[in-house]
Amino acid sequence: MHLRFPHSLRLLFSSSKLTTMTTQTLFHSSPFPPFKTTHRHRFPHRRPFFTVFCSKPISRNPPSPLRTNGYHGDASHASIPRPVQYDKTPLEKTVELQFSILKTKLKAVGMETELCEPGQHNHLLCPECLGGDQQEKSLSLYISPDGGSAAWVCFRGKCGWKGSTQAFAGRSSLTKAIPVQKKREITEEELQLEPLCNELLAYFSERLISKETLERNSVKQRRYHDQIVIAFTYHRNGALVSCKYRDINKKFWQEENTEKILYGLDDIVGQSDIIIVEGEMDKLAMEEAGFFNCVSVPDGAPPSVSSKELPSPDQDKKYQYLWNCKDELKQATRVILATDGDPPGQALAEELARRIGKEKCWRVRWPKKGRSDNCKDANEVLMYFGPDALKEVIENAELYPIRGLFNFRDYFDEINAYYHQTLGYEIGVPTGWNNLNDLYNIVPGELTIVTGVPNSGKSEWIDALLCNLNQIAGWKFALCSMENKVREHARKLLEKHLKKPFFNARYGENVERMSVEEFEQGKLWLSDTFSLIRCEDDSLPNISWVLALAKAAVLRHGVRGLVIDPYNELDHQRPPNQTETEYVSQMLTFIKRFAQHHGCHVWFVAHPRQLHNWVGGPPNLYDISGSAHFINKCDNGIIIHRIRDPEAGPIDQVQVCVRKVRNKVAGTVGDAILLYNRVTGEYTAADIESPADKRSPSAIKR
Ligand SMILES: Nc1ncnc2c1ncn2[C@@H]1O[C@H](COP(=O)(O)OP(=O)(O)OP(=O)(O)O)[C@@H](O)[C@H]1O
């Protein structure tokens, strides 16, 4: 992609001499540097309590020093000198005690209360402003007649410190007392604001901010000795409420003791759609793109999102401007957060959205301006690409993300991959037995519960399935088969893989055993294909332990399947207040989460409960010991069944009863017959109609 020249540069080229001169002039005589960088607002800390704190109530205690209470008449006794011998009443003793505690608290914040009396107004030196140059006693302190509470206010206009406390308030409000300064009423004349000089107009023009926009927003200038600074005027209902200045060093400061509000506040009154930007320049830029319904925050962006809970409005000092404008913001149904694209800008968007309500917030994506970097803010888009591009950015604003709330659009990449089958195995891997092809295919991320009466061949069948999957799709597996000795498990897997018996033993039926070479090659295959999850000591592993190791096997060896065989060999200790049903449900949730997160298929072997009156048929999935959740929560439910009694039928026949398939892409319920080769442990598809075509009523099709 070609880098486009900023509009301002094009402007420079189109009238190069004039504009270059202007730029040069600005470099030297204008108080403003050229536009290369965008600013991040930083207010110099001018005094310990800046105006943002001022609108805060002083204390949680009612700050009404003049309010009387029921003690007023009685307690006046406390101010009358008493004879020494006089026995104090309980009330008087209480007053004395309270007052002495109160005095200690007041003294702690610098008030000289020795001469103060309860029930009176006292004039003291204000510990906050020390009475200014004149050192006047400007602090009016009122102590309640019962000596239990005090409230004060400094009448000096520049101070205005207010507060209150109680002798026995759990936490003294003294420590919370915050100076509240009366908001000044200001005028342009008083601030000596002037129309912008030509140099400043040229400076704005370089940023594509027109004179008309500047005038509409009453952008002014102010002289400080030999310096001229920009004055951004803040209005509410047309009246000037504050003014923010920007000097040559891109330093910002605001008129003291003025209310913090959004810049351009009057422009959003009654608007249902509003835009919030991070700086005054961006507000002006938005206007150039035709968006008047835009305001700027007055204080720039925080370095990061606060990890704390949202404070209450009166404690929310940094964002007090939002609360001061809550009535105007409340009317909006759609708030587009067009803050800077850098991390602080995004943190600001999050802080704004937290307060405004994410459900009505939208956010913008700033366009690329180079190969790798994006435009940072509205003014940069205006300068690089012009007003139409900025308009497009706003028109393409997207919903502000809310954690946990999604749209299908958010998943289109995944859905596309599913449709085009680009990830592989979307419709499952076949088992390798063609009579099972329609019934059961193995989809990554699913959970299959396998059950069957003891010795039915569950483990054997799963092993054979894994061998097939390895052969068909090259999958690797993690085996957590606690019942199997490792060497026996190796034997069974090798026999299936090499299709030869491990030994020349009874079961070998004169079939030649695997050769040493085949055995050695088989060992390599075993090592390459399987990871073993085993508890080396005597203790039983719990499900978390198994899943943690399975995760390691996924990440280390890329396994695509996990076998947990069987359920009852795991440690299932549960909290005393948890039922087995709740426990099983939670455990299966963990397993499913693991499966989905790692795209790993999990086979979980669970035994049926003891079957009384068992007549030799396949058990029901609801017979699984422990909980109905096994069948409720699994994606696939399979019962392995075989005939044991030669009189009842051929004993090499194995019935694979697919009783539940949640995902129709993976298969459907039904039975298939496999033939078991006792010599090699292999299974082959039998071309025999399954007895289950009588279909069990318990079959579940979802
Ligand atoms: N169809 C079959 N015919 C004959 N023997 C079989 C058949 N299927 C499995 N076997 C044998 O039954 C034994 C037990 O098999 P397997 O361990 O797979 O059963 P299981 O159902 O997992 O048992 P358990 O319930 O004890 O975990 C093995 O020796 C296996 O060779």
The ligand as an ORCA input file, in Angstrom:
! r2SCAN-3c Opt
* xyz 0 1
  N     -15.269    -60.153     21.354
  C     -14.399    -60.685     22.189
  N     -14.288    -62.025     22.224
  C     -13.472    -62.611     23.049
  N     -12.704    -61.942     23.923
  C     -12.771    -60.611     23.938
  C     -13.617    -59.932     23.086
  N     -13.467    -58.642     23.341
  C     -12.556    -58.508     24.332
  N     -12.130    -59.699     24.675
  C     -11.173    -59.985     25.734
  O     -11.747    -59.632     26.945
  C     -10.754    -59.173     27.809
  C     -11.189    -57.877     28.408
  O     -11.246    -56.911     27.400
  P     -11.225    -55.409     27.786
  O     -10.216    -55.163     28.843
  O     -11.153    -54.622     26.567
  O     -12.668    -55.304     28.420
  P     -13.241    -54.097     29.222
  O     -14.673    -54.034     28.890
  O     -12.454    -52.912     29.013
  O     -13.088    -54.635     30.680
  P     -13.285    -53.892     32.071
  O     -14.735    -53.679     32.179
  O     -12.763    -54.833     33.061
  O     -12.527    -52.634     31.969
  C      -9.466    -59.086     27.015
  O      -8.664    -60.201     27.341
  C      -9.899    -59.189     25.609
  O      -8.945    -59.873     24.806
*
